[in-house]
């Protein structure tokens, strides 16, 4: 009877450890997802800034072309 109790206790402990491990994996995936979304936002912002800088550079070149040296 004691052996069955010990096995039941061990199964319960193992189940708890597996549950904790699964939760840790879930938390890690959530953090990765958040970081991925943040990186995507930064990438979009950088692309918009790059487009603005290209436009400003083209405007500046057009203005400089008006001057003759």
N, CA, C and O of each residue as an XYZ file, in Angstrom:
276
protein
N       0.826     -1.190      0.000
C       0.000      0.000      0.000
C       0.873      1.258      0.000
O       0.532      2.248     -0.648
N       1.972      1.225      0.707
C       2.896      2.365      0.782
C       3.521      2.626     -0.594
O       3.743      3.779     -0.966
N       3.805      1.555     -1.349
C       4.405      1.697     -2.688
C       3.446      2.424     -3.623
O       3.873      3.270     -4.409
N       2.173      2.109     -3.548
C       1.166      2.774     -4.386
C       1.084      4.245     -4.016
O       0.985      5.107     -4.890
N       1.125      4.530     -2.728
C       1.075      5.920     -2.261
C       2.302      6.681     -2.770
O       2.177      7.816     -3.231
N       3.475      6.071     -2.690
C       4.699      6.720     -3.164
C       4.645      6.977     -4.675
O       5.049      8.037     -5.154
N       4.143      5.995     -5.404
C       4.034      6.168     -6.854
C       3.036      7.270     -7.205
O       3.268      8.064     -8.117
N       1.937      7.308     -6.479
C       0.929      8.343     -6.706
C       1.512      9.725     -6.411
O       1.275     10.683     -7.148
N       2.274      9.812     -5.327
C       2.927     11.079     -4.969
C       3.922     11.481     -6.052
O       3.987     12.650     -6.432
N       4.685     10.534     -6.542
C       5.687     10.826     -7.584
C       4.993     11.261     -8.880
O       5.451     12.190     -9.545
N       3.905     10.601     -9.235
C       3.163     10.983    -10.438
C       2.633     12.410    -10.283
O       2.712     13.206    -11.219
N       2.105     12.730     -9.128
C       1.586     14.076     -8.877
C       2.704     15.101     -8.969
O       2.515     16.172     -9.545
N       3.863     14.786     -8.411
C       5.011     15.691     -8.450
C       5.480     15.879     -9.897
O       5.750     17.001    -10.326
N       5.573     14.797    -10.630
C       5.998     14.864    -12.030
C       5.019     15.686    -12.863
O       5.424     16.480    -13.712
N       3.737     15.490    -12.611
C       2.714     16.251    -13.328
C       2.863     17.739    -13.039
O       2.744     18.569    -13.940
N       3.120     18.066    -11.795
C       3.317     19.465    -11.415
C       4.546     20.057    -12.103
O       4.511     21.191    -12.581
N       5.633     19.284    -12.152
C       6.857     19.751    -12.813
C       6.619     19.959    -14.305
O       7.093     20.938    -14.881
N       5.893     19.048    -14.927
C       5.584     19.190    -16.348
C       4.721     20.426    -16.586
O       4.912     21.148    -17.564
N       3.793     20.654    -15.704
C       2.923     21.818    -15.820
C       3.744     23.110    -15.696
O       3.531     24.059    -16.450
N       4.667     23.137    -14.756
C       5.536     24.305    -14.596
C       6.408     24.505    -15.834
O       6.599     25.632    -16.291
N       6.934     23.410    -16.369
C       7.750     23.489    -17.584
C       6.944     24.011    -18.759
O       7.426     24.843    -19.528
N       5.724     23.527    -18.901
C       4.853     23.993    -19.981
C       4.546     25.477    -19.818
O       4.483     26.210    -20.806
N       4.357     25.923    -18.586
C       4.083     27.344    -18.335
C       5.306     28.189    -18.682
O       5.170     29.275    -19.244
N       6.490     27.697    -18.351
C       7.716     28.428    -18.689
C       7.864     28.560    -20.203
O       8.257     29.614    -20.701
N       7.551     27.497    -20.928
C       7.618     27.541    -22.385
C       6.598     28.531    -22.925
O       6.904     29.315    -23.823
N       5.412     28.499    -22.390
C       4.361     29.426    -22.815
C       4.782     30.873    -22.563
O       4.575     31.736    -23.416
N       5.365     31.139    -21.409
C       5.840     32.493    -21.088
C       6.941     32.928    -22.048
O       6.962     34.073    -22.501
N       7.850     32.015    -22.355
C       8.948     32.338    -23.279
C       8.403     32.645    -24.668
O       8.870     33.579    -25.320
N       7.432     31.880    -25.123
C       6.829     32.123    -26.436
C       6.125     33.480    -26.447
O       6.207     34.212    -27.433
N       5.443     33.814    -25.372
C       4.774     35.120    -25.286
C       5.792     36.255    -25.348
O       5.549     37.268    -26.004
N       6.937     36.095    -24.668
C       7.982     37.133    -24.716
C       8.558     37.257    -26.122
O       8.792     38.363    -26.609
N       8.783     36.118    -26.769
C       9.300     36.143    -28.144
C       8.305     36.848    -29.060
O       8.699     37.653    -29.904
N       7.043     36.554    -28.900
C       6.001     37.190    -29.720
C       6.000     38.700    -29.507
O       5.897     39.464    -30.466
N       6.112     39.129    -28.256
C       6.117     40.567    -27.948
C       7.334     41.241    -28.579
O       7.216     42.315    -29.169
N       8.489     40.619    -28.455
C       9.715     41.189    -29.026
C       9.609     41.235    -30.549
O      10.037     42.208    -31.171
N       9.046     40.202    -31.147
C       8.864     40.173    -32.601
C       7.968     41.317    -33.047
O       8.261     41.985    -34.038
N       6.881     41.546    -32.327
C       5.966     42.646    -32.658
C       6.663     43.999    -32.502
O       6.485     44.890    -33.332
N       7.457     44.151    -31.439
C       8.188     45.398    -31.236
C       9.194     45.614    -32.359
O       9.343     46.732    -32.853
N       9.881     44.556    -32.764
C      10.848     44.661    -33.861
C      10.146     45.045    -35.164
O      10.675     45.830    -35.951
N       8.970     44.494    -35.385
C       8.212     44.832    -36.575
C       7.836     46.317    -36.572
O       7.937     46.994    -37.595
N       7.401     46.813    -35.409
C       7.055     48.234    -35.289
C       8.260     49.114    -35.580
O       8.143     50.116    -36.286
N       9.406     48.751    -35.045
C      10.635     49.522    -35.274
C      11.000     49.484    -36.753
O      11.409     50.497    -37.320
N      10.855     48.339    -37.368
C      11.165     48.207    -38.789
C      10.269     49.111    -39.631
O      10.747     49.770    -40.554
N       8.997     49.147    -39.325
C       8.061     50.011    -40.055
C       8.462     51.474    -39.869
O       8.480     52.241    -40.832
N       8.784     51.862    -38.635
C       9.198     53.238    -38.369
C      10.475     53.588    -39.141
O      10.593     54.682    -39.693
N      11.422     52.657    -39.172
C      12.674     52.904    -39.889
C      12.422     53.048    -41.386
O      13.034     53.892    -42.040
N      11.530     52.233    -41.928
C      11.198     52.341    -43.350
C      10.554     53.680    -43.663
O      10.844     54.282    -44.698
N       9.681     54.154    -42.779
C       9.048     55.455    -42.993
C      10.087     56.573    -42.900
O      10.064     57.509    -43.699
N      10.994     56.478    -41.931
C      12.041     57.480    -41.791
C      12.961     57.474    -43.010
O      13.370     58.531    -43.490
N      13.280     56.289    -43.501
C      14.143     56.175    -44.683
C      13.473     56.824    -45.888
O      14.134     57.519    -46.659
N      12.181     56.608    -46.060
C      11.449     57.209    -47.178
C      11.447     58.734    -47.047
O      11.624     59.445    -48.036
N      11.252     59.224    -45.849
C      11.268     60.674    -45.615
C      12.641     61.249    -45.925
O      12.747     62.295    -46.565
N      13.692     60.575    -45.476
C      15.050     61.057    -45.753
C      15.356     61.050    -47.243
O      15.997     61.972    -47.747
N      14.910     60.032    -47.945
C      15.111     59.990    -49.405
C      14.412     61.177    -50.069
O      14.969     61.826    -50.954
N      13.196     61.445    -49.629
C      12.436     62.564    -50.182
C      13.142     63.889    -49.902
O      13.258     64.735    -50.789
N      13.611     64.065    -48.675
C      14.312     65.297    -48.301
C      15.610     65.443    -49.099
O      15.963     66.540    -49.530
N      16.316     64.321    -49.291
C      17.563     64.358    -50.062
C      17.284     64.757    -51.510
O      18.033     65.539    -52.096
N      16.206     64.221    -52.088
C      15.834     64.579    -53.459
C      15.475     66.060    -53.545
O      15.864     66.739    -54.495
N      14.735     66.562    -52.556
C      14.382     67.986    -52.522
C      15.636     68.851    -52.435
O      15.745     69.868    -53.120
N      16.572     68.444    -51.597
C      17.811     69.201    -51.426
C      18.621     69.199    -52.725
O      19.176     70.226    -53.116
N      18.687     68.049    -53.387
C      19.406     67.979    -54.661
C      18.760     68.902    -55.697
O      19.456     69.576    -56.457
N      17.447     68.927    -55.721
C      16.737     69.800    -56.655
C      17.047     71.267    -56.358
O      17.245     72.063    -57.277
N      17.088     71.617    -55.088
C      17.412     73.002    -54.719
C      18.851     73.344    -55.070
O      19.122     74.436    -55.571
N      19.771     72.432    -54.816
C      21.184     72.680    -55.120
C      21.425     72.770    -56.615
O      22.330     73.480    -57.051
N      20.630     72.062    -57.410
C      20.794     72.087    -58.852
C      20.474     73.479    -59.426
O      20.893     73.803    -60.537
N      19.750     74.275    -58.686
C      19.395     75.634    -59.131
C      20.592     76.573    -59.109
O      20.612     77.586    -59.807
N      21.594     76.224    -58.295
C      22.788     77.073    -58.169
C      23.815     76.658    -59.203
O      24.005     75.473    -59.474
N      24.468     77.646    -59.772
C      25.531     77.372    -60.740
C      26.837     77.819    -60.123
O      26.928     78.904    -59.549
N      27.835     76.986    -60.243
C      29.137     77.330    -59.703
C      30.056     77.835    -60.773
O      31.205     78.174    -60.491
